[in-house]
Amino acid sequence: MKTILDTSEDLFAQLGYFGVTIKDVADRMGIHPALIHYYFDGKKALFDAVFERRVEYAVAARTAGLDAYAAEAAGRPTVEGALRCYYDSAFDVYINGDEGWRNFGRIFAQVNNAPGYGAEKMDTYFDPLVLRLIDLLQQALPDAQAEDLFWSFQFTSGAYSLILSRTGRIDRLSNNLCRSDDFEAVRERFVTFMAGGFDALYKRRKAEAG
């Protein structure tokens, strides 16, 4: 079973949901497709199993991070602190985990950008976490417009998905000065950069209102 999931994870990460068939997985493993059908009722069930075996840990890690930071902040969170507790633990998994986790990152990025089945999965697994993050951000910026907070989160989520995709484009653009698989470099910069965006938009709104 684990070998089926590992092989499928690698293929889904490289080719996407629509680029992989049960036969592709079976051929990679050197087995008959009927063996995969014995365990999984079609490709969607297989994809769901691949996604769900890691997403539960990912959600648990972020939940623990939010719980710990909320207790530490005691009602006085900062934007950078809230974003750091949400994103840093996620980057740590990709830094310290195996290639399977990095494959999952690519699959997560696909799901996060897919209408239909992707939106449903994000609603199920991540919406409660995002709303907890938004609540912390609202505490950090109590007079910020909720609309601005949601849009700002959307921008961070989009950037996060691009990073997990590891397309290699930044490698080529920078002549290998930067590497798309360098999660340590990303972790060092990501939250500080995103917090700056929240702060800039907040200050602009304050200036407009004043």
Secondary structure as a PSIPRED ss2 file (coil, helix, strand):
# PSIPRED VFORMAT (PSIPRED V4.0)

   1 M C   1.000  0.000  0.000
   2 K H   0.000  1.000  0.000
   3 T H   0.000  1.000  0.000
   4 I H   0.000  1.000  0.000
   5 L H   0.000  1.000  0.000
   6 D H   0.000  1.000  0.000
   7 T H   0.000  1.000  0.000
   8 S H   0.000  1.000  0.000
   9 E H   0.000  1.000  0.000
  10 D H   0.000  1.000  0.000
  11 L H   0.000  1.000  0.000
  12 F H   0.000  1.000  0.000
  13 A H   0.000  1.000  0.000
  14 Q H   0.000  1.000  0.000
  15 L H   0.000  1.000  0.000
  16 G C   1.000  0.000  0.000
  17 Y H   0.000  1.000  0.000
  18 F H   0.000  1.000  0.000
  19 G H   0.000  1.000  0.000
  20 V C   1.000  0.000  0.000
  21 T C   1.000  0.000  0.000
  22 I H   0.000  1.000  0.000
  23 K H   0.000  1.000  0.000
  24 D H   0.000  1.000  0.000
  25 V H   0.000  1.000  0.000
  26 A H   0.000  1.000  0.000
  27 D H   0.000  1.000  0.000
  28 R H   0.000  1.000  0.000
  29 M H   0.000  1.000  0.000
  30 G C   1.000  0.000  0.000
  31 I C   1.000  0.000  0.000
  32 H C   1.000  0.000  0.000
  33 P H   0.000  1.000  0.000
  34 A H   0.000  1.000  0.000
  35 L H   0.000  1.000  0.000
  36 I H   0.000  1.000  0.000
  37 H H   0.000  1.000  0.000
  38 Y H   0.000  1.000  0.000
  39 Y H   0.000  1.000  0.000
  40 F C   1.000  0.000  0.000
  41 D C   1.000  0.000  0.000
  42 G C   1.000  0.000  0.000
  43 K H   0.000  1.000  0.000
  44 K H   0.000  1.000  0.000
  45 A H   0.000  1.000  0.000
  46 L H   0.000  1.000  0.000
  47 F H   0.000  1.000  0.000
  48 D H   0.000  1.000  0.000
  49 A H   0.000  1.000  0.000
  50 V H   0.000  1.000  0.000
  51 F H   0.000  1.000  0.000
  52 E H   0.000  1.000  0.000
  53 R H   0.000  1.000  0.000
  54 R H   0.000  1.000  0.000
  55 V H   0.000  1.000  0.000
  56 E H   0.000  1.000  0.000
  57 Y H   0.000  1.000  0.000
  58 A H   0.000  1.000  0.000
  59 V H   0.000  1.000  0.000
  60 A H   0.000  1.000  0.000
  61 A H   0.000  1.000  0.000
  62 R H   0.000  1.000  0.000
  63 T H   0.000  1.000  0.000
  64 A H   0.000  1.000  0.000
  65 G H   0.000  1.000  0.000
  66 L H   0.000  1.000  0.000
  67 D H   0.000  1.000  0.000
  68 A H   0.000  1.000  0.000
  69 Y H   0.000  1.000  0.000
  70 A H   0.000  1.000  0.000
  71 A H   0.000  1.000  0.000
  72 E H   0.000  1.000  0.000
  73 A H   0.000  1.000  0.000
  74 A C   1.000  0.000  0.000
  75 G C   1.000  0.000  0.000
  76 R C   1.000  0.000  0.000
  77 P C   1.000  0.000  0.000
  78 T C   1.000  0.000  0.000
  79 V H   0.000  1.000  0.000
  80 E H   0.000  1.000  0.000
  81 G H   0.000  1.000  0.000
  82 A H   0.000  1.000  0.000
  83 L H   0.000  1.000  0.000
  84 R H   0.000  1.000  0.000
  85 C H   0.000  1.000  0.000
  86 Y H   0.000  1.000  0.000
  87 Y H   0.000  1.000  0.000
  88 D H   0.000  1.000  0.000
  89 S H   0.000  1.000  0.000
  90 A H   0.000  1.000  0.000
  91 F H   0.000  1.000  0.000
  92 D H   0.000  1.000  0.000
  93 V H   0.000  1.000  0.000
  94 Y H   0.000  1.000  0.000
  95 I H   0.000  1.000  0.000
  96 N H   0.000  1.000  0.000
  97 G C   1.000  0.000  0.000
  98 D C   1.000  0.000  0.000
  99 E H   0.000  1.000  0.000
 100 G H   0.000  1.000  0.000
 101 W H   0.000  1.000  0.000
 102 R H   0.000  1.000  0.000
 103 N H   0.000  1.000  0.000
 104 F H   0.000  1.000  0.000
 105 G H   0.000  1.000  0.000
 106 R H   0.000  1.000  0.000
 107 I H   0.000  1.000  0.000
 108 F H   0.000  1.000  0.000
 109 A H   0.000  1.000  0.000
 110 Q H   0.000  1.000  0.000
 111 V H   0.000  1.000  0.000
 112 N H   0.000  1.000  0.000
 113 N C   1.000  0.000  0.000
 114 A C   1.000  0.000  0.000
 115 P C   1.000  0.000  0.000
 116 G C   1.000  0.000  0.000
 117 Y H   0.000  1.000  0.000
 118 G H   0.000  1.000  0.000
 119 A H   0.000  1.000  0.000
 120 E H   0.000  1.000  0.000
 121 K H   0.000  1.000  0.000
 122 M H   0.000  1.000  0.000
 123 D H   0.000  1.000  0.000
 124 T H   0.000  1.000  0.000
 125 Y H   0.000  1.000  0.000
 126 F C   1.000  0.000  0.000
 127 D H   0.000  1.000  0.000
 128 P H   0.000  1.000  0.000
 129 L H   0.000  1.000  0.000
 130 V H   0.000  1.000  0.000
 131 L H   0.000  1.000  0.000
 132 R H   0.000  1.000  0.000
 133 L H   0.000  1.000  0.000
 134 I H   0.000  1.000  0.000
 135 D H   0.000  1.000  0.000
 136 L H   0.000  1.000  0.000
 137 L H   0.000  1.000  0.000
 138 Q H   0.000  1.000  0.000
 139 Q H   0.000  1.000  0.000
 140 A H   0.000  1.000  0.000
 141 L C   1.000  0.000  0.000
 142 P C   1.000  0.000  0.000
 143 D C   1.000  0.000  0.000
 144 A C   1.000  0.000  0.000
 145 Q C   1.000  0.000  0.000
 146 A H   0.000  1.000  0.000
 147 E H   0.000  1.000  0.000
 148 D H   0.000  1.000  0.000
 149 L H   0.000  1.000  0.000
 150 F H   0.000  1.000  0.000
 151 W H   0.000  1.000  0.000
 152 S H   0.000  1.000  0.000
 153 F H   0.000  1.000  0.000
 154 Q H   0.000  1.000  0.000
 155 F H   0.000  1.000  0.000
 156 T H   0.000  1.000  0.000
 157 S H   0.000  1.000  0.000
 158 G H   0.000  1.000  0.000
 159 A H   0.000  1.000  0.000
 160 Y H   0.000  1.000  0.000
 161 S H   0.000  1.000  0.000
 162 L H   0.000  1.000  0.000
 163 I H   0.000  1.000  0.000
 164 L H   0.000  1.000  0.000
 165 S H   0.000  1.000  0.000
 166 R C   1.000  0.000  0.000
 167 T C   1.000  0.000  0.000
 168 G C   1.000  0.000  0.000
 169 R H   0.000  1.000  0.000
 170 I H   0.000  1.000  0.000
 171 D H   0.000  1.000  0.000
 172 R H   0.000  1.000  0.000
 173 L H   0.000  1.000  0.000
 174 S C   1.000  0.000  0.000
 175 N C   1.000  0.000  0.000
 176 N C   1.000  0.000  0.000
 177 L C   1.000  0.000  0.000
 178 C C   1.000  0.000  0.000
 179 R C   1.000  0.000  0.000
 180 S C   1.000  0.000  0.000
 181 D C   1.000  0.000  0.000
 182 D C   1.000  0.000  0.000
 183 F H   0.000  1.000  0.000
 184 E H   0.000  1.000  0.000
 185 A H   0.000  1.000  0.000
 186 V H   0.000  1.000  0.000
 187 R H   0.000  1.000  0.000
 188 E H   0.000  1.000  0.000
 189 R H   0.000  1.000  0.000
 190 F H   0.000  1.000  0.000
 191 V H   0.000  1.000  0.000
 192 T H   0.000  1.000  0.000
 193 F H   0.000  1.000  0.000
 194 M H   0.000  1.000  0.000
 195 A H   0.000  1.000  0.000
 196 G H   0.000  1.000  0.000
 197 G H   0.000  1.000  0.000
 198 F H   0.000  1.000  0.000
 199 D H   0.000  1.000  0.000
 200 A H   0.000  1.000  0.000
 201 L H   0.000  1.000  0.000
 202 Y H   0.000  1.000  0.000
 203 K H   0.000  1.000  0.000
 204 R H   0.000  1.000  0.000
 205 R H   0.000  1.000  0.000
 206 K H   0.000  1.000  0.000
 207 A H   0.000  1.000  0.000
 208 E H   0.000  1.000  0.000
 209 A H   0.000  1.000  0.000
 210 G C   1.000  0.000  0.000
